[in-house]
């Protein structure tokens, strides 16, 4: 297997990602967009999701394409980030046309980071402005770790973060993943430097610590005192319908289960959006979707580990950053 040139979701041509964050707030927003609408779908497996406009992503709904997808901290307050994105897109003339009105389609998902040590005593909801800033910062290059929606994210043992990864398929298609890791469980095998996602690591992208030599039977660590949620986007240039995107989002949840233990709990809002730029035709209606789903799961597992691996310490953190405890082996 081979990653794309940047090993980011933006290796899917045409996609752009922007981050905005407030380190004092210990929270932020991440936006995925493109220069034209793209097909999108969603699948939720966590018990505590927070979302906006996800019902319209079902295959039987009228609108099949969106203008942007938003991942944000802030719990329910963070849904307002999508309003900032929508307002800005409308100013750009982007959106679904209804007679003489332009309505940007901006589904969103949020994670809970309200008790992570940041200053949340705002007088005005900050997330609308963060959404606008993230959209305006959108590019094919963006930072991982303690940025955007991953700024204040946590896991059971370490800081969480924003992660991304990509892979090139033999069919010529590209698949990428983007994730804000804020899990009740752990991305790391207890009392080791080994990531649960290690069997899928490429090119030492999260430290090259290898896999644990023997599967652990220890009970996994959890942060039961706090709300959680890992929210993600998987994307491809393969020409997929909304129904096929839904299947890819569903398959991608396998990657979440491989990388986070436990995952999909009643206290997580685990959610995966899927996006297609529809740029390259499917050549085999049976085989290609199977491998796209597998690639999405693999990319998401790697992206989760990269998000935790890339996190950095900020004043007031309640948990250490992974690399402050586990250094890359020599």
Helices and strands as residue ranges (DSSP letters): G 9-11, E 15-22, E 27-44, E 51-52, G 55-57, E 65-72, G 75-79, H 80-91, E 96-98, E 101-103, E 106-110, H 127-136, G 148-150, E 161-168, E 174-181, G 196-200, E 231-238, H 242-259, E 271-280, H 287-310, H 322-325
